[in-house]
Amino acid sequence: MSVFLDANILFSGSNPKSNLYRFLTWLQAYEALVTSAYAASEAERNILVKRPDWHATYIDMMKNIAITPEAPLQIDAGLPDKDKPILGAAIAAKSVYLLTGDKRDFGHLYGQTIEDVTIIDVLEFTKIMLKKHTS
């Protein structure tokens, strides 16, 4: 199963002391993690500005995350222009989930499935994955 990671997940997951880092490290053993160059670039730019001490962890984490080609969003999902490439790439990658912590822009889509991609936050996704892989 393919799980698309938004830039904010890449950013927060680059903190080697975070639970999200531990969860993503565990998840890599079970699922295909993907992102786009657009999301990866945004995450890396923010890490270099806000948390440069996380950069080495980010580089190491990205070795196990596939980069999918960019794709325009063909439908109106009520997203700001800056987030349309994220959903477009998740759809093009045929991801099952788009994992994002961006409640402001994606919150209205949490739990919804668009073009076979379910938009989900970290807490709900963690519950699903733990149930799937520990039962």
N, C-alpha and C positions, 0 to 999 in steps of 0.2 A: 504494500500500500504506500502511496506517495503522500507525504505531508509537506505542504508548502509553508515556509517560515517567513513571516513578515520582518521588516527591518527592526522593529522594536523587540522582537523575540531574539533576533541575532545579537542585538545590542545587550539586552539584559542577560542573555545566555552566555555572554563573554565574561561575565563576572565569575571567576573561578571559585568564589566562596558562596555562590547563590544556589538555591534549590533548583532554579531553572537550568543552570549549568549541569547539575547532577542529573536532572530529568532528561535533558537532551542527550547527554552522554549515554545514559541507559537506553533511551529510545533508538539511538543509532544501531543498536544490536538487533532491533526488531523491524524497523520500518525504513523506507527510503526517504531521506530528508532532502528537500529541494528548496531553492530560492531562485531569484532572478538577479542578474547583474545590477539592476536598478536598486533592488532591496539591499543587496550586499554592499553596494557603493554607499548608500545612505547610512547603513549601520557602521561601516568602517569610518566614514567621515565623522559621525557623531562620537565614536569611540576615540578617535584621535584628538578631537576637541575637548571632550568632557571627561574621558577616562583612559588616557593613554597607557596606563599601567595594565589595562585589559587587552591591549592589542595583540600580544603574543598568544593569549588564549583564543582570541578571535581567529587569528591565522591558523592555529592548530585545529580549531573546531571546523573551519571551512574546508579542511582537507577531506572531510566526510560528508559534505553537503554538495549535492549536484547543483550546477547552475543551468537553469532552463532558459531558452531564448525568450526574448521579450515578445509580447503579443498585445495588440490593442484590445480593449474591452468592447465587445460588439453589442452590449445591452446597457440599458440605463438601470443602474443599481443604486442610484442616489448617493454616489461617492464623489468627493472632491477630485479634481483633475489629478492631483498628486498621488491618489490611491488607486485610480483606475488601472494603471499598469500592473499593480500588485495582483488584483483579482484577474486581470486578463492573462497574466503569466501563469497563475495557479490553474486556470481553466485550460490553457494551452498545454500545460504539463500533465493534464489529466489527474491532478491531485484529488484525493478523496477529501482532505481537510485543508483549509487555510487557517493556520494558527496565528492569531494576532492578539495583542493586548491593547490595541488602539480603539478604546471604547468610544471616543469622540467621533471618529469617522466610520468605524465598522460596527459600532454597538447596535445600531438598528438592524443589522444583518445577522447578529449572533443567533446561532441555532437554525438559520435558514440555509437551504441548499440552492445554489445558483449554478446552472449548467453542470450538475453533478459534483460540485465542490461545496462542502459544508463549511461555513465560516464559524469559527469557534474560539473561545478564550482558553487560556491555559488551564484554569481550574476544571472546566468541563472536559477538556481533552485529556487531562491527567486521569480523571475518573474513568473515562472510557478505556484508556490504554492500560491502566492498572487492572481493571476488570478483565480485559481481553488477555493479558499476558501473565496474570497470576492466578487465574482460576483453573 
